[in-house]
């Protein structure tokens, strides 16, 4: 099994946060998804003055990956450089992520690599009963 370089993936997420469109919150976030073949797809948060139409970095990365033909992900990194503490994915993002990644998928999140938290998707969303719908 190939070792996952979470530091490199986190750096890709950190760089993706530079593309964030966050004029209302001033809270840039970047995400990087590692594909099964080693490709990395990034996304950033995109705000809208109708705040409910804002899209998180994680979902931006997922939607970009799916639009490019990918359907399964190997790891996720989330960088929120202006945060005082590691900020994990919101509930909506957790649910979207479980559609395309297994519970043992590593997720790293933080404002910088030195304070990042590493969990699995299953730890972040432990009772994912929606997989029953696929049966």
C-alpha beads as a LAMMPS data file, in Angstrom:
LAMMPS data file: protein, C-alpha beads

135 atoms
134 bonds

1 atom types
1 bond types

-500.0 500.0 xlo xhi
-500.0 500.0 ylo yhi
-500.0 500.0 zlo zhi

Masses

1 110.0

Atoms # bond

1 1 1 0.000 0.000 0.000
2 1 1 1.337 3.409 -0.988
3 1 1 2.112 5.809 1.870
4 1 1 0.125 9.052 1.807
5 1 1 2.147 12.263 2.150
6 1 1 -0.281 14.276 4.273
7 1 1 2.138 17.184 4.616
8 1 1 2.324 17.611 0.838
9 1 1 -1.463 17.308 0.568
10 1 1 -1.911 19.892 3.331
11 1 1 0.441 22.262 1.508
12 1 1 -1.755 21.924 -1.609
13 1 1 -4.808 22.823 0.489
14 1 1 -2.966 25.779 2.020
15 1 1 -2.089 27.070 -1.466
16 1 1 -5.683 26.560 -2.626
17 1 1 -6.879 28.861 0.167
18 1 1 -5.178 31.720 -1.727
19 1 1 -7.912 31.371 -4.367
20 1 1 -10.698 31.692 -1.817
21 1 1 -13.455 34.225 -2.455
22 1 1 -14.357 35.288 1.091
23 1 1 -15.211 39.013 1.032
24 1 1 -17.838 38.652 3.791
25 1 1 -16.206 36.374 6.355
26 1 1 -12.566 37.159 5.511
27 1 1 -12.019 33.461 6.303
28 1 1 -10.231 31.711 3.429
29 1 1 -10.271 27.921 3.313
30 1 1 -8.576 25.539 0.894
31 1 1 -9.054 21.818 0.406
32 1 1 -7.061 19.175 -1.440
33 1 1 -8.297 15.709 -2.349
34 1 1 -5.909 12.890 -3.163
35 1 1 -7.239 10.626 -5.895
36 1 1 -6.581 6.896 -6.128
37 1 1 -4.136 7.479 -9.035
38 1 1 -2.112 10.111 -7.123
39 1 1 -3.689 13.191 -8.713
40 1 1 -4.605 16.047 -6.382
41 1 1 -7.742 18.119 -6.938
42 1 1 -8.120 21.341 -4.954
43 1 1 -10.981 23.641 -4.072
44 1 1 -11.579 26.788 -2.067
45 1 1 -14.535 28.383 -0.345
46 1 1 -16.636 30.654 -2.530
47 1 1 -18.921 33.029 -0.642
48 1 1 -22.000 34.821 -1.846
49 1 1 -23.887 37.721 -0.291
50 1 1 -26.803 35.275 -0.093
51 1 1 -24.828 33.323 2.494
52 1 1 -26.795 30.095 2.060
53 1 1 -25.406 29.899 -1.489
54 1 1 -21.823 29.888 -0.232
55 1 1 -19.820 26.765 -1.074
56 1 1 -17.205 25.287 1.240
57 1 1 -13.707 24.401 0.040
58 1 1 -14.263 20.702 0.630
59 1 1 -17.385 20.543 -1.531
60 1 1 -15.725 22.713 -4.185
61 1 1 -12.911 20.143 -4.377
62 1 1 -15.333 17.204 -4.456
63 1 1 -17.477 18.761 -7.188
64 1 1 -14.398 19.595 -9.243
65 1 1 -13.072 16.054 -8.855
66 1 1 -16.392 14.485 -9.834
67 1 1 -16.650 16.875 -12.793
68 1 1 -13.231 15.595 -13.881
69 1 1 -14.385 11.974 -13.753
70 1 1 -13.137 10.884 -10.319
71 1 1 -15.424 8.956 -8.001
72 1 1 -13.273 7.812 -5.069
73 1 1 -10.828 9.697 -2.899
74 1 1 -7.862 8.488 -0.905
75 1 1 -7.277 11.430 1.502
76 1 1 -8.396 14.993 2.228
77 1 1 -6.585 18.042 3.578
78 1 1 -8.275 21.258 4.718
79 1 1 -6.376 24.466 5.452
80 1 1 -7.917 27.497 7.156
81 1 1 -4.885 29.805 7.514
82 1 1 -6.654 32.529 9.530
83 1 1 -8.157 30.159 12.105
84 1 1 -6.937 30.154 15.697
85 1 1 -7.474 26.396 15.927
86 1 1 -7.995 23.438 13.572
87 1 1 -11.379 23.754 11.836
88 1 1 -12.878 20.507 10.590
89 1 1 -15.393 20.109 7.782
90 1 1 -18.990 21.191 8.387
91 1 1 -21.816 18.666 8.551
92 1 1 -22.852 19.164 4.921
93 1 1 -19.291 18.567 3.747
94 1 1 -18.951 15.475 5.937
95 1 1 -22.068 14.022 4.380
96 1 1 -20.910 14.797 0.819
97 1 1 -17.470 13.349 1.533
98 1 1 -18.938 10.051 2.718
99 1 1 -20.562 9.638 -0.693
100 1 1 -17.108 9.321 -2.303
101 1 1 -14.725 8.164 0.443
102 1 1 -14.596 5.259 2.856
103 1 1 -14.742 5.679 6.641
104 1 1 -10.985 4.958 6.924
105 1 1 -10.064 7.878 4.615
106 1 1 -7.575 10.168 6.405
107 1 1 -8.600 13.792 6.863
108 1 1 -6.061 16.381 7.999
109 1 1 -7.187 19.883 8.966
110 1 1 -5.626 22.932 10.594
111 1 1 -4.508 26.500 10.141
112 1 1 -0.975 25.241 9.503
113 1 1 0.607 21.814 9.345
114 1 1 2.142 22.151 12.822
115 1 1 -1.281 22.383 14.530
116 1 1 -3.161 20.069 12.202
117 1 1 -5.423 17.306 13.440
118 1 1 -5.519 13.965 11.638
119 1 1 -8.697 11.899 11.855
120 1 1 -10.508 9.454 9.622
121 1 1 -13.735 10.338 7.876
122 1 1 -15.405 7.684 10.028
123 1 1 -14.239 9.466 13.165
124 1 1 -15.656 12.753 11.869
125 1 1 -18.957 11.192 10.769
126 1 1 -19.290 8.045 12.888
127 1 1 -22.895 6.995 12.278
128 1 1 -23.174 7.271 8.503
129 1 1 -26.357 5.310 7.956
130 1 1 -26.941 6.861 4.527
131 1 1 -24.774 4.150 2.943
132 1 1 -27.798 1.908 3.447
133 1 1 -29.407 3.775 0.504
134 1 1 -26.842 2.286 -1.900
135 1 1 -27.981 -1.267 -1.141

Bonds

1 1 1 2
2 1 2 3
3 1 3 4
4 1 4 5
5 1 5 6
6 1 6 7
7 1 7 8
8 1 8 9
9 1 9 10
10 1 10 11
11 1 11 12
12 1 12 13
13 1 13 14
14 1 14 15
15 1 15 16
16 1 16 17
17 1 17 18
18 1 18 19
19 1 19 20
20 1 20 21
21 1 21 22
22 1 22 23
23 1 23 24
24 1 24 25
25 1 25 26
26 1 26 27
27 1 27 28
28 1 28 29
29 1 29 30
30 1 30 31
31 1 31 32
32 1 32 33
33 1 33 34
34 1 34 35
35 1 35 36
36 1 36 37
37 1 37 38
38 1 38 39
39 1 39 40
40 1 40 41
41 1 41 42
42 1 42 43
43 1 43 44
44 1 44 45
45 1 45 46
46 1 46 47
47 1 47 48
48 1 48 49
49 1 49 50
50 1 50 51
51 1 51 52
52 1 52 53
53 1 53 54
54 1 54 55
55 1 55 56
56 1 56 57
57 1 57 58
58 1 58 59
59 1 59 60
60 1 60 61
61 1 61 62
62 1 62 63
63 1 63 64
64 1 64 65
65 1 65 66
66 1 66 67
67 1 67 68
68 1 68 69
69 1 69 70
70 1 70 71
71 1 71 72
72 1 72 73
73 1 73 74
74 1 74 75
75 1 75 76
76 1 76 77
77 1 77 78
78 1 78 79
79 1 79 80
80 1 80 81
81 1 81 82
82 1 82 83
83 1 83 84
84 1 84 85
85 1 85 86
86 1 86 87
87 1 87 88
88 1 88 89
89 1 89 90
90 1 90 91
91 1 91 92
92 1 92 93
93 1 93 94
94 1 94 95
95 1 95 96
96 1 96 97
97 1 97 98
98 1 98 99
99 1 99 100
100 1 100 101
101 1 101 102
102 1 102 103
103 1 103 104
104 1 104 105
105 1 105 106
106 1 106 107
107 1 107 108
108 1 108 109
109 1 109 110
110 1 110 111
111 1 111 112
112 1 112 113
113 1 113 114
114 1 114 115
115 1 115 116
116 1 116 117
117 1 117 118
118 1 118 119
119 1 119 120
120 1 120 121
121 1 121 122
122 1 122 123
123 1 123 124
124 1 124 125
125 1 125 126
126 1 126 127
127 1 127 128
128 1 128 129
129 1 129 130
130 1 130 131
131 1 131 132
132 1 132 133
133 1 133 134
134 1 134 135
